[in-house]
Amino acid sequence: MILSVLLIFVAFEGAAMIEMASDTSTYVDKDSKMYQDYDHLYLDIFYTQSIVILIENGDATDLEVVQAIDRLEQLVGPVDGVVQTTSIASVLKQTNYDYYNKDTLPSSNNEIDHLLSLYTSKQVLPDNTHTFVFIEVDGDISYEKLREILRIVEESVTFAVFPAGYDVIVTGDADFNIEMEDEMNESISFLMMISILLMVIALYIVFRHVRWRLLPIVIVMFGVIYTFGMMGFLDIPMTMVSMAAFPILIGLGIDYAIQFHNRIEEELEKGESSAEAVIETVKHTGPAVLIALLITSMGFVSLFTSTVPMIQDFGKLLLIGVAMCFLASLFVGVTLIYKLDTISKNGFFTKISSLLPKRKKTKREYAPDKFEKFLESSTRFTLKHPVSIVAFAGFLCFAGVYADQMVPIEADTKTFVPLDMKALLEWEHMGSIMDGGSTHVDLLIKVEDASDPAVIEWIDEFTEYEVERRDNVYASDGIHSALKLYNNEVLPTKDSEIEALYAIIPESQMKWYVHDDSMLLVQLDTGNAWAELGIQGMDALVDNIEDDISWMPPPPGVSVTVTGDIVVMTELIEALTSGRVMMTLTGLFMVFGGLVIIYRDWLKAFVPVATMFVVIGWAGGVMYFTDVPYTPMTATLGALILGVGSEYAILMMERYFEEKENGASPHEAMVTASGKIGKAIIASGLTTLFGFSALIASPFGLNSNFGLVTVIDVALALFASFVVFPPLIVNLDTWREKRRGIPTLSEKEGIAYD
């Protein structure tokens, strides 16, 4: 116990090393070419994060407002990490300089109106009552630095002293990401508290027959704390997906603690000494729970076939977590019960002992209760109608598989967060005001010479072709458009002309388009394509652009890579569609293979897996009818059902063959097994369901939707273990016995009758 407590302090050290993550590395494998292009080239060289300040509820062109915005830019502009600021104030200064050679703000409202008549873009001034200040921040700065810049911006808004009556809102990418991280931190604590509360209720309902019924919660928390520590030491980040692992671990881990607790109490009831009870418990329950752990882990291993890093991290956490909870149950749990029983029995520490319930010594003759009789009668019913039940279950399974193909896929982060999150509401408000959309497809063009006229001409022709031919490509922005802007809308055709224009274009503008004379960035404006096409439509658009590049190739020696946020999301879509099918198939193979190795019996391996395959099919129907889309969380359902649900079928199967070994026929062995172990399986399933139910209360839609369908699917796995599993195993076992020449059930009954 001293060692286990010391390990908690070690785990706290590891937990302090956990980092939050919501960047590209959680969606795309760092070793992939797409990640290298997107993160190491696009993000590091060209990408910036935006802090957007919206000023509204008044005349946005008023002189006092413009002066306040100018003060704000002067405060924010010099901050380390801020690349550039753009606002109505900077636009007015630039326009005043371009037309009148004055690098100053206008001094009256009339001058402002005149200069705005010369400025046609609506980027910073969508209408007369709204204006934006865009603060561009380095794309590769740390979250800590970004948080500091955001704090300075918010303070600067106060120091800028805007006129009374105006609303000033700080929003944008940076604000959204920071608040999302804060929400994730709060959500973890909230989910843990809900999980513990639900476990208390569950244990009071299903664990009445033992002393210290709440002790399993203490034991499972040891395992969870150890898991947090391992998470930090192994550098596993906390993501929107991985934070859901802990309520799941509480639901799964408490089952291990219950099994050990239940068995040691059973041994003590027989009159064994505390030491003998421990030995018997570890000898008999340890291997059984370990087998259940291994089969559960086989299902979770399939998560590693996903190409989405956050799903792989989810798998790591589940594997580490179930192992930690098993070890905590075996060593901490058994030890605690041993010591508590010794204190209670021997009367040590009288004050403590008086508070502890004494173990009952009376024994009652066993008789099945009403619930056991109900389970036995329901099993008899399923065994009388095996063909109808298995056929109907199979029909629903394949109907679910068909419906599963129509379940939509969602990969937009903004749909995962709490709907009432302040940053999200402000983001949506900004989007409703901002002219046009903010979606674009990025082209990274690697060249030998950024001044090559052939390259510039190809960019101009290709982007013009895309705008004309693709309905959702509305404009382009790149070095070709900048060259036209500074050359009277004429594209230069000579190296010398291009180099001369490069010298004229401001450096702050050039860096958006050209890097080291070897890399060019072109953006294709796709407007509101997210809303118009959806992410799957955007996937098709990206494919079309790539096809157009192949059909209209750049000059020799030039390569073009399609990248950007859109491409990352479409890659995630592909991973969630083909990847989840591969995860499920791998899980089925792993569990089947594990059972074959353990039992060396194809029947004992096939029937539990077949039962869970039926449930996986049903799960597709649940997804369709509950209108829950596939996300990085719900994509793991197949593996989770296999990992969790297989245990119920395996426990039922173990008791079935135990009853057969005691001389019962297959039919009666199944009836007896369902009655005797049924309550224990349902109790175990209920505690797991209660643990998973905590996810439904998550403020993150990603986790709450996952919690809802997981609770339904685990309940279906329980149902299938009592309805589908019995006729499957009895009829297949009877068929096998008949082939081996062993008398069948009807033959045995006939012999008994004679």
Buried (B, 14 or more C-beta within 10 A) or exposed (E): EEEBEEBBEEBEEBBEEBEBBBBBBBBBBEEEEBBBBBBEBBBEBBBBBBBBBBBBEBBBBBBBBBBBBBBBBEBBBEBEBBBBBBBBBBBBBBBBEEEEEEEEBBEEBEBBEBBBEEBEEEBBBBEEBBBBBBBBBBBBBEBEBBBBBBEBBBEBBEEBEBBEEBEBBBBBBBBBBBBBBBBBEEBBEBBBEBBBBBBBEBBEEBBEEBBBBEBBBBBBBBBBBBBBBBBBBEEBBBBBBBBBBBBBBBBBBBBBBBBBBBBBBBBBBEEBEBEEBBEBBBEEBBEBBEBBBBBBBBBBBBBBBBBBBBBBBBBBBBBBBBBBBBBBBBBBBBBBBBEBBBBBBEEEEEEEBEEBEEEEEEEEEEEBEEEBEEBBEBBBEBBEEBEEBBEEBBEBBEBBBEBBEEBEBBBEBBEBBBEEBBBBBBBEBBBEBBEEBBBBBBBBBBBEBBBBBBBBBBBBEBBEBBBEEBEBBBBBBBBBBBBBEBBEEEBBEEEEBBEBBBEEBEEEBBBBBBBEEEBBBBBBBBBBBBEBBBBBEBBEBBEBBBEBBEEEEBEEEBEBBBBBBBBBBBBBBEBBBEBBBBBBEBBBEBBBEBBBEBBEEEBBBBBBBBBBBBBBBBBBBBBBEEEBBBBBBBBBBBBBBBBBBBBBBBBBBBBBBBBBEEEBBBBBBBBBBBBBBBBBBBBBBBBBBBBBBBBBBBBBBBBBBBBBBBBBBBBBBBBBBBBBBBBBBBBBBBEBBEEEEEEBBEEBBEEEEE
